[in-house]
Amino acid sequence: MKMILLAVNALNPDKGSYEFACYLGRLSKSKVYGIFLNGSEVDEKLILIKKEGAFATHSGSEDHSDLYITKKETIKNNIHLFKEGCISNEVCNDVYSDHEVSVDDLINESRFADMIVVDAALSLGSVPSTAPSEIVKDILKKANCPVIISPLSFDGIEELIFTYNGSLSSVFAIKQFTYLFPEYFDKRVTVVQVNKDGIWPYKDKEKLKEWLKNHYSDLHFLALEGNTESELMSFLFRRENMFIVMGAYSRNALSQFFSESTAEILIKTLTQPIFISHH
């Protein structure tokens, strides 16, 4: 059984992250470990608005004492809803703590986990941040396991997109994803790279193909000519229901193809899940 860390705002959790983490838990028969992050900048008292089957909170100063509940009670309620959601989806689950939990705690826990699932706009305030938020950037740089950016909406996975530039990081990300999710063996796999010639280096293609065909049955290779950022974005925007796999995020100087700016643009503009790993 694998361990999936789900990182959410304890007071205003993202429903899409819950759902995608549950999907991955069912798919891989893994345990989803809820980490409910909270920060001191969030008001101690909140107005809690309950919606059927959803979470919604906002800070307020109106004097409606019957609507006020404490921060602790809000977290407790959200943890309960998380557990109930996992149980209804037949997903094994646990919670890191129902007390103060920081991003540092998450990073420490990532040493003993298989992956982190997080919303691109995760923040510790009552108002969502612009994706990718500063907290998400920090998680991507410091995490000791792969990080999955959850999609805004999810209708299933039909294709895996492996982004490749010949670096150790890009190969490592592909291998990690493959080992973590063998259940995708029958999905269409497209390995894409961008270079000045728009041609796959023969040796790289053959070596990678030889390894991948032991794990996948529907392989495709594509080389795009031109600017990495613009060509990659144009290619990805034309596709739906995909899972994108990328290499290092601002940790390896050799990984110029998967630069921090390119990754941030992808996270900011795409609504598909993105798997990001370090070497």
HELIX and SHEET records of a PDB file:
HELIX    1   1 LYS A   15  SER A   28  1                                  14    
HELIX    2   2 SER A   65  LEU A   67  5                                   3    
HELIX    3   3 LYS A   71  SER A   88  1                                  18    
HELIX    4   4 VAL A  103  GLU A  109  1                                   7    
HELIX    5   5 SER A  110  PHE A  112  5                                   3    
HELIX    6   6 GLU A  134  LYS A  142  1                                   9    
HELIX    7   7 LEU A  168  LEU A  180  1                                  13    
HELIX    8   8 PRO A  182  TYR A  184  5                                   3    
HELIX    9   9 TYR A  202  LEU A  212  1                                  11    
HELIX   10  10 THR A  228  PHE A  237  1                                  10    
HELIX   11  11 GLU A  260  THR A  269  1                                  10    
SHEET    1   A10 ASN A  93  VAL A  95  0                                        
SHEET    2   A10 LYS A  31  LEU A  37  1                                        
SHEET    3   A10 MET A   3  ASN A   9  1                                        
SHEET    4   A10 MET A 115  VAL A 118  1                                        
SHEET    5   A10 VAL A 147  ILE A 149  1                                        
SHEET    6   A10 ILE A 274  ILE A 276 -1                                        
SHEET    7   A10 MET A 242  MET A 246  1                                        
SHEET    8   A10 GLU A 159  THR A 163  1                                        
SHEET    9   A10 ARG A 188  ASN A 195  1                                        
SHEET   10   A10 ASP A 218  GLU A 225  1                                        
SHEET    1   B 3 THR A  57  HIS A  58  0                                        
SHEET    2   B 3 LYS A  45  LEU A  48 -1                                        
SHEET    3   B 3 TYR A  68  THR A  70 -1                                        
END                                                                             
